[in-house]
Each structure stands twice: as C-alpha cells, then as structure tokens.
Amino acid sequence: MFFVHWPLLLLVLVIGCFGFLMLFSVAEGDFEKWTRPQVERFVVGFIIMIIMGFIHIDFWRACSPFVYLLGILLLIFVLFFGDYGGGARRWLEIGSFRFQPSEIIKVGLVMFLSIYYDWLKPNKVSNIFWVLVPLVIILIPTALVIPQPDLGTGTIIAITGLTIMFVAGVHYFYFLGGIFLLPGLLALIFHSRGTSWQLVTDYQFGRIDTFLNPSHDPLGDGYQITQSKIALGSGGLEGKGFMQGSQSQLDFLPQKHTDFIFTTIAEEFGFFGSVGLLLMYSVIIIFCIASAITNKNKFGSLLTIGLATMFFTYFFINIAAVTGIAPVTGVPLPLISYGGSAMLVVLGTFGLIQSAHVHRLLRRE
C-alpha cells in the first residue's frame, strides 16, 4: 500500500491558509470580499488534489496528449473569442465560469513532454530531429500565449519545457547554443520595435521601459512598482504587524490582492515573514525533487520535475517582478494571490505530483 506525500500535503494547506489570512488583511477585515471565495475554491481544489493523487499514474499518462491538444485548441479559441481584462485577451467565459486556458496548457505541456521522453529511446534523445520535435511542442503554446499579451506565462511555458528536455538527457551543447543565441534574439526584439513586423506588443514594450526606468513616469506606468518598493522597504526586518501595512491598507498599492500580494506580506511581516514563505516554497521544491529521484516510473519522474519547475517559475517570476528585478508580468503568487484558474490548476498539479508519488515504486515495463 502506497501513501500520499503527507508533508507536501501539509505544506500546501499551510500556505493556502496563510493566503486566506493575507486576503483578509488586504480587504481590511472584510471576509466576504476576497477571502470567502478563495476559501471555497481552495477547498474544492484540495479535494480534487487528493482524489487525483489516488488515480493511477497510467491514467494520467494516457490523458497527456489530449490535455495538451485541448489546451492548444482553447488558446486558439481565445485569439478569436476571448474576453478582455486589464488590456489583455486571456480569458474564456462559460456561463458564470471564467478561466484562463493558458493555465491548462502549462500542465498539458508538462504531461505531453513527459510521455514523449518516456516513449523515446535514450539513444535518440540528443538526435537533432528528436530535439526539434519537443522544441516545436514548446514553441506552439508559447507563440499563442505571448500575443495575448502574457509574457510571464509564455516565459513559464518555455522554461518548464526546456527544463524537462534537460532532465530527460538532451545534450548540454544544445542549451549552450541557445544561451549564445539569446542576446541576438533580444536585440532582434528591440530592433523590431515600431516596425511592421514588431515581435511583441506596445503594451509589453511599455512594461520593459518601466522596468528599465520606473522613475520616468512615477504617477503613471511606474506607479505600481514604485509603491511596491516602498511597501517592501517599509516592512523592515519584523514588519509593521498584521493589518498594519500603510501601503496596502490605505490603497496606495494597486493589485494588492493579486499579483502584488507579496509586497503586503513583506510590509506586514517584514523580512523574516517573507523569507519564511520562500522557505516553505523551497521545501516544496525539495520534496518534489526527492520524490522524482526515487520514482521508478520515468513518466512519473519527469512529470514531477516538470510540475515542480512550473511551480518554481510561478513564485520566482512573481517575486522578481514585485521587487523590481524583472518586468511586471502579471504572474500570480501561487496559493496566495486571489484568483480561481491559477488556484485550481496549482492544486491540480499537486494532485498529479501526488499520483506520481503514490505509484512511484511501480516500474513501467
């Protein structure tokens, strides 16, 4: 009899409850505004996570191509029929349910690449043809997501896919080649600005401009990151105390309940509270890596590593953006930020990780 990963389950629960606490704080003590909907979503997602954990890993293996194809179809649908919000077209609405298909494709990509390398013979992994196939698999959703515009999600998709390729054994020469080509690609992107073949939107260039010089428009595009840095710095080592953050409580900080909730954590709980959250995130990654190493099923091992990488890029990109060391991208803080799609998908990924862990000793012939 195999058991779920109880420490991982407990950590997810603790971080989720901490998220409820922060949403209660930024809502100035109003439980109904953001906390109650988030609790309801979390409870549903947590139950789904546990159920998914006990479903046999071979079932998820069989579903992998269909989840990827469904994600691609939904992304194409968004291009023509998606709902606008915050200057971006990223959502689909079915009745009263509104979700982001880009969340589905992240998981679908990991599942599809995992089954691809589980199927591919080891001696073919670094063959140029068999390297190009997964690159195309990664490029298709990335190219569909970035024009929404959603550079943050596009980055998560690319990093996650390349990580699976690396862990699967693709020769490091390919990655070194990509690193050498990266400066040229960035130069091409900036050179395309203002041309008929511009590679990213004006909206995304605006965020890059703000990142490079947030003081050029402190009351406009630079306002958000300026207020974020003020909140981060004002917390000091120990913070101002629960519900005592001036930037969030006095509404100086935009998107305080979604993308910028980490700044509220830093302001109210200080450096120690922020590091505590990062340590919990880090322990989750360590647990996932340990589970992947002990997994005798190649699909389950790659699936765990890929989903752990996706989770890592979530919180890394979010924190990098709100601290000013990366452009603002709109990536939520996992299990903390208010939102339905991201919360349910993150809990679903942990359900897949639990399934891989529960069945980790079952070697696939």
C-alpha positions in Angstrom: 0.0 0.0 0.0 1.5 3.4 -1.1 0.7 6.6 0.7 0.3 10.2 -0.3 3.1 12.6 0.4 1.8 13.9 3.7 4.4 16.6 4.4 3.8 18.1 0.9 0.0 18.0 1.5 0.5 19.8 4.9 2.7 22.5 3.3 0.2 23.2 0.6 -2.5 23.5 3.3 -0.4 25.9 5.5 0.5 28.2 2.6 -3.1 28.2 1.4 -4.3 29.2 4.9 -1.7 31.9 5.1 -3.1 33.2 1.8 -6.5 33.5 3.3 -5.0 35.5 6.2 -3.4 37.9 3.7 -6.5 38.3 1.6 -8.4 39.1 4.9 -5.8 41.7 5.6 -5.8 43.5 2.3 -9.6 43.5 2.3 -9.3 45.5 5.6 -11.1 42.8 7.6 -13.9 42.0 5.1 -14.1 38.2 4.9 -16.7 38.2 2.1 -14.8 40.3 -0.4 -11.9 38.1 -1.3 -11.3 35.5 1.5 -14.5 33.6 1.3 -14.4 32.9 -2.5 -10.8 31.9 -2.2 -11.5 29.5 0.7 -14.3 27.9 -1.3 -12.0 27.5 -4.4 -9.2 26.1 -2.2 -11.5 23.5 -0.5 -12.8 22.3 -3.9 -9.2 22.2 -5.3 -7.8 20.5 -2.3 -10.4 17.7 -2.5 -9.7 17.3 -6.2 -6.0 17.2 -5.4 -6.5 14.3 -3.0 -8.7 12.4 -5.5 -6.2 12.9 -8.3 -3.5 11.6 -6.1 -5.1 8.2 -5.8 -5.9 7.8 -9.5 -3.3 5.5 -11.2 -0.4 7.3 -12.9 -1.1 5.3 -16.1 -4.4 7.1 -16.4 -2.7 10.5 -16.4 -0.2 9.1 -18.9 -2.9 8.1 -21.3 -4.6 11.5 -20.9 -1.4 13.5 -21.6 -1.8 14.1 -25.4 -5.4 15.0 -25.0 -4.8 17.6 -22.3 -2.1 19.2 -24.5 -4.3 19.3 -27.6 -7.2 20.7 -25.5 -5.0 23.5 -24.2 -3.9 24.4 -27.8 -7.4 24.4 -29.1 -8.6 26.6 -26.2 -5.7 29.1 -26.8 -6.6 29.3 -30.5 -10.2 30.0 -29.3 -9.0 32.8 -27.1 -7.5 34.5 -30.1 -10.9 35.0 -31.7 -13.4 34.8 -28.9 -11.5 35.5 -25.7 -12.6 38.1 -23.1 -10.7 41.2 -22.4 -9.4 42.3 -19.0 -6.7 44.7 -17.9 -5.7 45.4 -21.5 -5.3 41.7 -22.4 -7.3 38.9 -24.0 -6.6 35.9 -21.9 -9.9 34.5 -20.7 -12.8 32.3 -21.8 -16.2 32.6 -20.2 -18.6 29.7 -20.0 -21.8 30.9 -18.2 -20.6 32.4 -15.0 -17.3 30.5 -15.1 -14.3 32.5 -16.3 -10.9 30.8 -16.8 -7.5 31.2 -18.5 -6.7 28.4 -21.0 -3.0 29.3 -20.6 -3.2 27.7 -17.1 -4.3 24.4 -18.7 -1.6 24.4 -21.4 1.1 24.7 -18.8 0.1 21.4 -17.3 -0.7 19.8 -20.7 2.8 20.7 -21.9 4.5 19.0 -19.0 2.3 15.9 -19.4 2.9 15.7 -23.1 6.7 16.2 -22.9 6.9 13.6 -20.1 5.1 11.0 -22.2 7.3 11.9 -25.2 10.5 11.2 -23.4 9.0 8.2 -21.7 8.3 6.8 -25.2 11.6 8.0 -26.8 14.6 5.6 -26.7 17.5 7.0 -24.7 19.9 6.8 -27.6 17.7 9.2 -29.6 17.2 11.9 -27.0 20.0 14.1 -28.4 19.5 13.4 -32.0 18.8 16.7 -33.8 15.4 15.5 -35.2 14.2 14.3 -31.8 15.3 17.6 -30.2 13.4 19.7 -32.7 10.1 17.8 -32.0 9.9 18.9 -28.4 11.0 22.4 -29.3 8.0 22.7 -31.7 5.8 21.3 -28.9 7.1 24.1 -26.6 7.0 26.8 -29.3 3.4 26.4 -30.3 1.8 27.3 -26.9 4.4 29.9 -26.2 3.7 31.7 -29.5 -0.1 31.6 -28.8 0.2 32.9 -25.3 2.7 35.8 -25.7 0.5 37.9 -28.1 -2.5 37.8 -25.6 -0.3 39.6 -24.3 1.1 37.4 -21.5 4.9 37.4 -21.4 5.0 35.9 -17.9 3.1 32.8 -18.8 5.0 32.5 -22.1 8.2 32.5 -20.1 6.9 29.9 -17.6 5.9 27.6 -20.5 9.4 28.0 -22.2 11.4 27.5 -19.0 9.3 24.5 -17.9 9.6 22.8 -21.3 13.3 23.3 -21.6 13.9 22.0 -18.1 12.1 18.7 -18.9 14.3 18.4 -22.0 17.4 19.0 -19.9 16.4 16.5 -17.2 15.4 13.9 -19.9 19.1 13.9 -21.0 19.3 16.3 -24.0 22.9 17.1 -24.5 24.0 20.4 -22.9 25.5 21.6 -26.2 22.0 22.5 -27.4 21.4 24.6 -24.3 24.8 26.4 -24.6 23.9 27.2 -28.2 20.6 28.6 -27.1 22.3 30.8 -24.5 24.7 32.2 -27.1 21.7 32.9 -29.4 19.7 34.7 -26.6 21.4 38.1 -26.9 20.8 38.1 -30.6 17.1 37.3 -30.1 16.7 40.1 -27.5 18.4 42.5 -29.9 16.1 41.4 -32.7 13.0 42.0 -30.4 14.1 45.6 -29.6 15.1 46.3 -33.2 11.6 45.2 -34.3 10.0 48.0 -32.2 7.9 50.3 -34.3 8.2 48.2 -37.4 5.5 46.4 -39.3 7.0 43.1 -38.0 7.2 44.1 -34.3 7.7 40.9 -32.3 6.0 41.9 -29.0 3.2 44.4 -28.3 3.5 48.0 -27.4 1.9 47.0 -24.0 4.9 44.6 -23.4 7.4 47.2 -24.5 5.9 49.6 -22.1 6.4 47.2 -19.2 10.0 46.7 -20.2 10.5 50.5 -20.3 9.1 50.8 -16.8 11.4 48.0 -15.6 14.4 49.8 -17.0 13.4 53.2 -15.7 10.4 53.2 -13.3 11.0 56.8 -12.4 10.3 58.1 -15.9 6.6 58.1 -15.2 6.2 57.7 -11.4 2.5 58.6 -11.4 1.6 56.5 -14.5 3.3 53.3 -15.6 5.9 53.5 -12.9 3.4 54.0 -10.1 2.8 50.3 -9.4 6.4 49.2 -9.0 7.3 52.4 -7.1 4.6 51.8 -4.5 5.7 48.1 -4.3 9.3 49.0 -3.5 8.1 51.5 -0.8 6.0 48.7 0.8 8.8 46.2 0.6 11.3 48.6 2.3 8.9 49.9 5.0 8.4 46.4 6.4 11.9 46.2 7.7 13.0 43.0 9.5 9.9 42.3 11.5 7.2 44.1 9.7 4.5 46.6 10.8 2.1 43.9 12.0 -0.9 42.1 10.7 -3.4 44.6 9.0 -1.0 47.5 9.8 0.6 47.9 6.4 0.1 51.5 5.3 0.6 51.0 1.6 -2.0 48.2 1.3 -4.4 49.4 4.0 -4.5 53.0 2.5 -4.9 51.6 -1.0 -1.6 53.1 -2.3 -0.7 49.7 -3.7 -2.6 48.5 -6.9 -3.5 44.8 -7.3 -2.7 44.3 -3.7 -4.9 41.1 -3.6 -3.5 39.5 -6.8 -0.1 40.0 -8.4 1.4 42.3 -5.7 0.2 40.5 -2.6 3.9 39.6 -1.7 4.6 43.3 -1.0 1.8 43.2 1.6 3.4 40.2 3.2 6.8 42.0 3.3 5.2 45.1 4.7 3.2 43.4 7.4 5.6 40.5 8.3 8.9 42.0 7.2 12.0 40.3 6.0 11.5 37.3 8.3 8.0 36.7 7.2 8.9 37.0 3.5 11.9 34.6 3.9 9.6 32.2 5.8 7.2 32.0 2.9 10.2 31.5 0.5 11.5 28.7 2.7 8.1 26.9 2.6 8.1 27.2 -1.2 11.7 25.9 -1.3 10.9 22.9 0.8 8.0 22.0 -1.6 10.5 22.0 -4.5 12.9 19.9 -2.5 10.2 17.4 -1.7 9.2 17.2 -5.3 12.8 16.6 -6.4 13.3 13.9 -3.8 10.1 12.2 -5.0 11.2 12.4 -8.6 14.6 10.9 -7.8 13.0 7.9 -6.1 10.4 7.3 -8.8 10.9 4.1 -10.8 8.5 5.3 -13.5 10.1 7.6 -16.0 6.9 9.4 -16.9 6.1 10.0 -13.2 9.6 11.3 -12.5 9.6 13.7 -15.4 6.1 14.8 -14.6 7.1 15.6 -11.1 10.2 17.6 -12.1 8.2 19.5 -14.8 5.4 20.5 -12.5 7.9 21.4 -9.7 9.6 23.7 -12.3 6.3 25.2 -13.2 5.6 25.9 -9.6 9.1 27.4 -9.1 8.8 29.7 -12.0 5.4 30.9 -10.7 6.7 32.3 -7.5 10.2 33.2 -8.8 8.8 35.4 -11.6 6.1 37.0 -9.3 8.6 37.9 -6.6 11.2 39.1 -9.2 8.6 41.4 -10.7 7.3 42.9 -7.5 10.8 43.5 -6.2 11.8 45.3 -9.4 14.4 42.8 -10.7 12.2 41.7 -13.6 9.5 43.4 -15.7 6.0 43.2 -14.3 4.3 40.2 -16.0 1.0 39.5 -14.2 2.0 36.1 -12.8 0.2 35.4 -9.5 1.9 34.2 -6.3 0.9 30.5 -6.1 -1.6 29.5 -3.4 -1.6 33.1 -2.1 -2.9 35.5 -4.8 -6.6 35.8 -5.3 -7.9 34.0 -8.4 -9.7 30.9 -9.5 -8.0 29.5 -12.5 -4.4 29.6 -11.1 -5.5 28.3 -7.7 -7.3 25.3 -9.1 -4.6 24.5 -11.6 -1.8 24.7 -9.0 -3.8 22.3 -6.7 -4.4 20.1 -9.7 -0.6 19.9 -10.4 0.0 18.8 -6.8 -2.7 16.1 -7.4 -0.6 14.9 -10.3 2.6 15.0 -8.2 0.8 13.0 -5.5 -0.3 10.4 -8.1 3.3 10.1 -9.3 4.5 9.8 -5.7 1.8 7.2 -4.7 2.8 5.0 -7.6 6.5 5.8 -7.6 7.6 2.2 -6.9 5.6 0.7 -9.8 8.1 0.3 -12.6 6.5 0.5 -16.0 7.6 -2.2 -18.4 
